[in-house]
Amino acid sequence: MMNGRDLLRAGAASNFRGLELMARGVMEGMARGLHKSHFKGFAIEFDQHRPYVRGDDLKHLDWKLLARLDRQYIKQYEEDTSLRAWLVLDASGSMTFDHAGTSKLQTAKVLAAVMGTVLLRQQDSVGLAVCDQDLRELIAPRTGPRHLSRLMEAVAAVEGQGPTSLATALERLDARLKKRSLLIIFSDFFEDLTHVNRVLGRFAARKHEVMLCRILDPQERKFDFCGAVSFECLEGGGKCMSDALRVRRRYQREFDVHAQQLSRISRRYGINLHTFWTHLPLARQAAEFLLGRTR
Amino acid sequence: MVFLNSLALWLLLLFPLPFLAHLLHHRRRQLQSWSAMFFLRKIEQARAGRMRIQNALLLLLRGFAILLLLLAPSRPAIHAQRSQLPADTPATSLILMDTSASMQMQANGKTLFESMKEDVIEYIVTRPAGEEFLLMSAAKKPISIIPYPTHDRDRVIREVRQLQPGWQNLDMPRGMQESLFLLENGRCGRRRVVFFTDAAEAGWRSQENEPWRRLRSHADGMNPQPFFHIRVTPPILKEANAAVLNLQATEPIQLTGVASEFRADIRGTDDVYSSRAEWWVDDRLVAERDVELRGELVSLHFEHRFETPGFHTVELRLNDDSQEIDNRRVCAIHVRSRIPLLLVGRSLEEQELANASGWLHLALSDKEYSPFDLTEVDGAALEGMDSGDLEPYRSVILANIPTLSGHDRYLLERYVKEGGGLWVILHRDADQASYAGLFEGQAPLLPAAFDHLVEMKNSLVPLTLQLGGKSEAAVVIRDVEFHWLWQLTPGLGSEILAWTEEFPLMVLGASGRGACALSAFSPELGCTNLPITPHFLPWVHKLLLRLNSSGEQSINLECGETYRLNRNQEEEMQIRKPNGEVSKLSFSDSSLRVLDENLLASPGIYSVESKERSWVLGMQVNSAEWNLQEVSFNENLKFKLSRTATEFNHHMEMEGGVLELWRLCLVAALALLLFEAWLSGRLIS
């Protein structure tokens, strides 16, 4: 089993030193950070004017406007804040599928490690939620190098087993989220998307930002089997006999419909959906993802 | 539905193999751990019912196609009328040729067999192309000449030309039965047996139902059913002719100094015809007379007194006429000087006529009148004898021996099985238990069991005697007085020689090579008044002659019969055939003591000689072969028979057969496989 350092090495995390992971919405952070906050303050980036009231610090008074209009206005600036991020890792049995040499769970773990590192480097607080049909493990978001190593060890220790119910797990997680957060969900999303849709809608309503990292094995799309095959469910759901050649087209159609449905849901709630393939170089895919999220 | 190549039906055992392969393949299918069961379950749930039906349909199609493919080599066929068969449906013709003695008869300057050969060759030549032939000759024993079907007509004609008639009689049911077995080799959709014969009655056994019933059930069970055609080449005798049908001695045993009587049956053509009959004994003419024949059977009798013991020959010769081969007939006889007998039970101390042995002594000891050499011993003498002591006697008489020891029983059983004659006379004191062992087993010594004594209370009853063989009428003696009788229960195959109205009194049966007679009473005045009647002496003599002759095998045989020699292991023998040819006999282990049918094939006198002794065998042609009468087609022949060439062709036109379906099977299998391929392709797409 890989430890946290191996995960970072596998994800070539050191290559992402200059990259940032930016939230697209506003965040509520305790510390000053890279991300926009809905709190107005006095910083670098001008936001608006407001009439002066007694007690305001005169250093924020817009003297130029006072001279021109003879009215007293105070200049207000947008306040940057740190990010509260949750790495949600689907550790159900289906994530252990490995046909291309790397399992989907392994890929998810490496991606989680990389993104956690990037977020912690930019002073954001990062938490971890491991789920299968429920929340299996939860580490509250924190910052700092010690938390990074704890987080990495926790991610490395995750093992895939049991059935999936991502929607249930996310509902549980939702109940624990007090402030706006960034949720990065690593999963294959092989389940009924109706419930997932509902939960994601709730996240959107509560102004959480969600990023869906869909991890797939190429064989799961291609279904490149021939003849009669007995498929054994990795989530312990028994066996299913099937003539692979005969059902391939229908399977692929079902698969594509499911993918389109997920894509539609993500578009509806303005959620960033990115698909990671287990057979492609992971560092490159992670870099592409992060480049799309930098400022 | 019939199968022309039923052996190939064994291929059907392969039928379950595709299904087994399917099941095994089902079990051995690839196992794959899979993550996206979410999609697969959705698909399979929707497909499950339909797929089950489709899979069953595909399996059914494949199974049926394979079944048809496996059936095709067994050549399935259905019965069809002539009109339903294609015009070019070939036939398998089995040509069965009568090679019996009667085929040597001459008509119009050539033998019947030559005329028949011409008919056969004409038949072969006129058959349509594609017809295949088998060839058999039929006499007493059918012989396969071309046992496997051939299209080579020249070969068949060559074989027909080489065939020659023999001297045996024709066993027609057997010939036809064998032809059916051979016809099983036929490969065509129509099968027929064409029997070329002169239809002489010999061997047809037309009055016996069993062989014909067996033949018919055999033919009915065949697929396709064969058609029988009989083409008769009848003997046409335009000139007067006489034939000696048989010649035999009237008595079973001939003795020196006693006149032996012979009888011969002669048949002539319908015209009044006179012939000269000459009796020859040992190749010397001894008597002659003219015989007038009017078409009916005439019996000639001849008496001769032989002076020397041993083998002699008697021959009847008629004048040469249009058929030479039926003018002579020979008969071999074995003449004895006297017959040695052993009478057990004589007690010399008793009054001479007080018991059975006394009366038998009186009847048999007169050397002038009796041909028997009588030796008398008392009842206890058997104990001290062994089998060598009994060997010189032709018959042994047990007169009122109350009990038999184990040694006695063993000795007597062995003696009779080796060819001796035994007469057991029961007294009222006879111990059933000691005799019971002689009526047990598959070949019991006694021909009947006796269970209880019947008191007759001095009543007078008629006694019927039948001691001269079946050809002579039984003699009924009135007013025979019996005081007691043992109740006899005859065994299977035994013959009743004497009986009252109620009880069998004397039973004869064969045991091994010998014979045993059992009488239920004792010939003495304490039991019956029979000894003082005039019938007593001839009755005893006839019984003993019968007993002696029944243990012997006949030395007059029909051509083709086998003869078993009484030969020592190392004895060197030679045989002299009727044509004078002498050949040394060599015996293999299996044919030790047997002269086979090929050796004794032609009629005449054969003599078998060794340094110590010799036999004479008379080979006869079956009398029915010379009867010159055509057989009438009786009720037993239920087949499609025809008597003339015209009817024959008419029947051929009506001949049905079978319509072969193997091509249809292959086409159907191909169509099913194509449909299966299309359907499975459609299911995949």
Contacts between the chains, C-beta under 8 A, distances in Angstrom:
chain1	res1	chain2	res2	distance
A	93	B	35	7.6
A	94	B	35	3.8
A	94	B	36	7.2
A	94	B	37	7.7
A	95	B	35	7.4
A	96	B	35	7.7
A	97	B	33	7.1
A	97	B	34	7.2
A	97	B	35	3.5
A	97	B	36	7.9
A	104	B	35	7.3
A	188	B	35	6.7
A	188	B	36	7.8
A	190	B	35	6.5
A	190	B	36	5.5
A	190	B	37	7.9
A	190	B	38	4.5
A	190	B	39	7.7
A	191	B	38	6.2
A	192	B	38	7.9
A	217	B	35	7.2
A	220	B	35	6.2
A	220	B	36	5.0
A	225	B	30	7.5
A	225	B	32	6.6
A	227	B	29	7.3
A	227	B	30	6.9
A	228	B	25	7.3
A	228	B	26	7.0
A	228	B	29	4.3
A	228	B	30	7.4
A	229	B	29	6.3
A	229	B	30	4.8
A	229	B	31	7.7
A	229	B	32	5.2
A	230	B	29	5.3
A	230	B	30	6.8
A	230	B	31	5.0
A	230	B	32	7.0
A	231	B	32	5.3
A	231	B	33	7.9
A	231	B	34	4.0
A	231	B	37	6.5
A	231	B	40	5.8
A	232	B	31	6.1
A	232	B	32	6.8
A	232	B	33	5.1
A	232	B	34	6.4
A	233	B	34	6.5
A	233	B	37	4.3
A	234	B	33	5.5
A	234	B	34	6.5
A	234	B	35	5.2
A	234	B	37	7.7
A	235	B	35	7.9
A	235	B	37	7.1
A	237	B	37	5.8
A	237	B	41	7.8
A	240	B	34	7.9
A	240	B	37	6.4
A	240	B	40	5.6
A	240	B	41	6.2
A	240	B	44	5.6
A	241	B	29	7.1
A	241	B	44	7.9
A	242	B	40	6.2
A	242	B	43	7.7
A	242	B	44	5.8
A	243	B	51	7.8
A	245	B	684	5.7
A	246	B	683	6.0
A	246	B	684	5.0
A	247	B	40	7.4
A	247	B	43	5.3
A	247	B	44	7.3
A	247	B	47	7.1
A	250	B	43	5.1
A	251	B	36	8.0
A	251	B	39	5.6
A	251	B	40	6.6
A	251	B	43	6.0
A	254	B	39	4.4
A	254	B	42	6.1
A	254	B	43	6.3
A	255	B	36	7.1
A	255	B	39	5.7
A	258	B	38	7.9
A	258	B	39	7.0
